[in-house]
Amino acid sequence: MNYFWETVETIPAGVGFALFDRVHLTWLAVLVILCVGGSLLYRRMTQRGRKTARLVIAILLLLDELWKMVGLISFGNYLADYLPLHLCSVNIFLIAFHSLRPGKALDNFLYTVCIPGAMAAMLFSTWTALPPWNFMHLHSFTVHILLVLYPVMLTAGGDIRPDIRELPKSLGILAALAAVVFVVNKLLHTNFFFLEYAEPGNPLYLFEQAFGSHLLGFPVIILGVLLVMHTPWLLLRRVQKAKV
């Protein structure tokens, strides 16, 4: 049977993949290869070439999201949950804006929030019910790969320079987005940003089991992400200063 246009809500059980099985690991390998290869190429590009590369990835992200919306609407599977208000979906539009008008605050938001957010989605995929030959399976992996590739490539090329002094702005942007999404969740009974609940397989679910509320996991995970993403840069700058 052809399951290409099915979604996690309509597809029968038992036709998907499992976390870290061969299908999942293949996608993760594609992510690594593209990030390494893309970063090496980007570092060698002229400024004009870099601008073109940024625009190409931004356009691919927008087309990927459009393809998802068309597929959902065309086959009557569109739900409020598919509005582009998940963190990664929002980052699609932030990258599109950044490709035209980069800025230090958005630089650091994409580095601090977009990379770990998209990586978490890749590692703990919520679309495991879908088989490889399915439009939402393909969309979900390709869009998250592009979301990781863009800021990784720019960071490797020195166009994004992580700066801990920009963290308040990054967290402010995240808080503002979360406030809007919180209202939308209440109005539409959705679960954008996982503010309402966490499903098994989501790291936040561990806090639900241990402490009775997945919301307690947000400050812990955010702190852990900040440490992982910014400690290496702090150490690098300290070493550079010591050599001067």
C-alpha positions, 0 to 999 in steps of 0.5 A: 500500500502507498503511504506517501501522503499519510500523516502520523494521524492517519497512517496504520501502526507498524509501518514506520521506523525506530529511533536509531535504527538503520533509517534513522542513523542514515539520516543522521549520517547525511546530517553530519556529511552535509554539515562538514562538507557545507562548512568546508565549502562555505569557509572557502567562498567569497562574500558573494558566494556566501550570500548566495549560499545563505539565500539558497538554504533559506529558499529551500527551507521555505519551499520545504515548508510550502511542500508540507502545507500543500501536501497536507491541505491537498489530501485533507490532513491539515490540522491546527497542529501543523501551523508553522508555530513549532520552534523549528518552523519559526526558525525557518522564517527567522533564517529567511529573514537572517539571509537578507538582514543578518544581525548579531542578536539573530546570529546568536539566537540561531546558534544558541537555539536553532542548532540544539532545537533542530538537533534534538528533533533529529535525535528524538524524532516524533514522526517515527510512525512514518515510513521512509517513502512518505512526504512528511517523513522526508520533509521532517528530516530534510527541513531539520537538516537544513535548519542545522546546516545553516547556522553551523555553516555560518559559524564555521565560516566566522559569519556567526560569532557566538557571544555570551553577552548576547544571551539575554537577547536570545532568551528574550526572543525565545520568551517572546515567542513562547508567550505568543505560542502559549496563547495560541495553544490555549485557543487552538488546543495545540502543543507548540513548543511542547508547552502543554505536554511531552510525549514518550521519547521527548527528554521533557517526558522524563521530568513528567515521570520523575517530578509530575510536570514536564515544565520543570525540564525547561530550565534544566535543559535550557541551562544545559544547552547554554553550557554546551553551546557557549562553554567551548567559546569561553574557553577558546577566548580565554586561551587566546587571551592567555597567548597575547 
